[in-house]
Amino acid sequence: MVTCTALVVALVAGCAAWIATAQSYAFDEKRVDIPVTNGLTDGGGTPDAGTGGRLQAVLTTPRDSGAKHPLVIFVHGDGPATASRDDAYKPIWESLSDAGFATLSWDKAGVNGAPGDWLAQSLADRGAEVGAALDWARTRPDIDADRIGAWGVSQAGWVLPAISARRGDLKFLMIVGGAVDWLRQGEFNTRAELAADGASDADRRAALDRRARNVAMFERGAPYSEYLASGVDAEPMTRARYGFVMRNFHTDVTSDLDRISSPTLLVLGSADRNVDVVESARVYRERVRSDLLTVRMFDGASHSLTRDDIEYRPDDIGVIARAVFAPRSIYAPGYLDALAAFATAHGSTA
């Protein structure tokens, strides 16, 4: 019995040590606050209600280095998100740190104690946050203001092209799973999820009809009370979510792509159920200057470029074990290297 107990204790201690090692990352990080105001790109303004007047951010820097660093600003996709997206960004931060880059990311407004409410924001407000981060970074003695780029996932693909068009100080973009048109993206996602679930023809027709009724309400600006009364969704959106969609559903990045002025990496996963990656690749190639654009498609990768459809099986014990014991391996093979290589090529020299 004593031997068995000792073995269990040893195994538990070994697992704990493995986890601690797996989730220890080779960069330094610290919390910083960044002021945000409306109209910040042309100076002045009042604090934005959705943002709360400041960003609650995390700055990482390569370990044991006193030099000025190039910087990658991180921009979230949909949903509530902490600065590290519950540590999912940390393998990316580490890969960029190994290449000599600092990173900057922030808790979404209203998340993890941050002021404001991200659901009260428009995508233009999200762009204002990026502009505030750029302005702040340019004042830092540890950041090289001539070598700042941005990484963004999903909805960030509706934010970063407009920023690139307005600001020459954003030297490169890395857009992951970026869509083109909000409404087309939503319909593609509906159809893809139905197909993945093996829905019957009748169920598909019913789901697409519900979607069409929702879009019709958005188009005519129906109040939330009308949406609730319609009963169109068995699990209705909250008032805040309905308002968020109402503010943003007309988003279409096509014209912004024409005005991108920085080298741009579009990263796509062939197993993406959220975004029509074929459309995204086609429209980017049609609109973005060919000398600025690189498109990388990763076979079998999901919307967030995770491997083995990890994104779609979050409760699977194998997925949980991979995230805990080997978090760097959750991403598609070659993805982290592709980000580091592109950032190095376009942001490692002034």
Steps between C-alpha positions, in 0.01 A plus 500: 500500500781737588675422172178555303435831674856613435462410133178704472667796670797474265272484195299802614818696570640402162183610322500831688863560402424412137204740492703777663777455243257476207328821602814701577580738218828667405403866518448768761156654544349787692166675535464849350215750463443685172271807471232494227286788373262549210653674200845402619639472147448872447560599860275553798148378570311362795537153651301240308221335700565157348873518570480669838782744431795262537636163394605251765789338316788254521838585347744215440867548416782257419666381817826652625525768233532873551480592133214670321267239358277487195139449609199295391161634618236229551135554402231257617218334315142467627391428855636590843878470511775553752827647376647152446169345387523276809865422415426386142714787365801414712657253253469772232652760731788264574565431132511873429714562808751244375517710182573812707150654511303650783122447497212710629150371568214613724197369684189579300291778651300356791712183523726412794411826676578724202278811472230531235300238309620341177140428396435876504774553243501531124786360296611861454533518880720191484710682244528797735644263760769390254576863422535575871735206541711623208520851644595365842762260362673781312571671834668197655880498536503119469305494169641587159231726355618431145435126533141449619263249340174331594357149528125450504256211485145472362318832558838672506492448125230769493714733714860487382464583127337835584777576750765418240331735254500787751834454672839467340661400830352148489775322311340159443176306557444134584129417464379155607164366383389837364159523329393758243127568549318459836174369355661258253727376778199435722317302233811296421542420871135393528529267201835359614377422850187333360714287271734404786200400712353289221178701498210379290373699203201611706722617785724688259204678344363593843838633620555707186145636528566609860818668387319684220237624745772625735678685219171659393453636854854639502446664162191687615650588838247303702515570875607225736143462627386406149782250467406334829131493414574337164628183666725449200784361716432224750788644706473874431793739499536723803408866459871590500588242235209610283626859522853392410380317189272789405795742509732280296307272264555724196878459530675421170878533479523494119568870449748507791704226332556733206672745733725268700844657500703245699633151425217264593495131589157336470501168688214258439404150613339263251269358772365844600123482564467868582642662189487413131877483457472456124313831475741675736805387304339600170388846611831579670687401184268715290518805726830514686806605303677183391839625620356544851302176538598152616228234539568182701246216513552230765334168423274366773533812716199665662386862515760587765767288327486227762579148384283187492182705528582580864276804473198282427555236771572705814366232740697210351742354755777483241454866414507596868814293557677661203412850623628421851809289427609634160339843445746597225373205293137614482576703187536370146855382425701785351257774604712651779809489281310672217402788730853543634649487150261759358546735795877465473496566126292816531561631851852408600661791314405867507 
